[in-house]
Amino acid sequence: MGHAPVAQSVEHLPFKQRVVGSIPTWRTETYRPLKKTKMSCSGRDIFLVLVSKIMKSNTSQKDIIVVLDNIRSVHNVGAIFRTADALGIDKIFLCGITPAPIDRFGRERSDLHKAALGAEKSVSWEQHSSTLLCVEQLKNEGYSVVCVEQSKNSIDYKKVIPKNKTCFVFGNEVEGISKEVLDVADQIAEISMVGKKESLNVSVTFGIMMFRMLDR
């Protein structure tokens, strides 16, 4: 018989044990395991499980996926994977030149792994040579497409309300999202800038946009 899942064990812990378990590991001992299981968890393990459940509960009612359009920086992609894991994003589509966790020789990319801290193994991903074909396929599957980009047709990102099936597209660090992809988008969302710079780093934009979607 296998061990009980961590989340299940936490839910059934008496309140007193939950409080003790929430204290950092260097200040308390491991909590006593439940009956019929030999598993024990540190306070840090319990904290991470609870945070993950809270974060994913906000996105569990919606099917949210992400398309990365020709992003060139492996560090930006790794950072996006890490944030996507925290948000409970269902899947990331890596299009064009966007680097993947596995290189063309079938080897794990240590540079992406370092930036993602292993999140590339917990978030599903898929490669596509063409962003346009990928987005068109998703639209045919019933996804609403929201491109995050500066455009004369854009709306404030705070006004975006994700539907049950929504695809968010983020573009190249220099060129942004290609015009052909913008042309098939259902909405174009923009984060207003008030300083001298005209844009944000794409991984920062991803974090701002997607965490905002948790409130919608």
Buried (B, 14 or more C-beta within 10 A) or exposed (E): EEEBEBEEBBEEBEEEBBEBBBBEBEEBEBBEBBEEEEEBBBBBBBBEBBEBBEBBEBBEEBBBBBBBBBBBBBBBBBBBBBBBBBBBBBBBBBBBEBBBBBEEEEEEBEEBBEBBEEBBEEBEBEBBEBBBEBBBEBBEEEBBBBBBBBBEEBEEBEEBEBBEBBBBBBBBBEEBBBEEBBEEBEBBBBBEEEEEEEBBEBBBBBBEBBBBBBEE
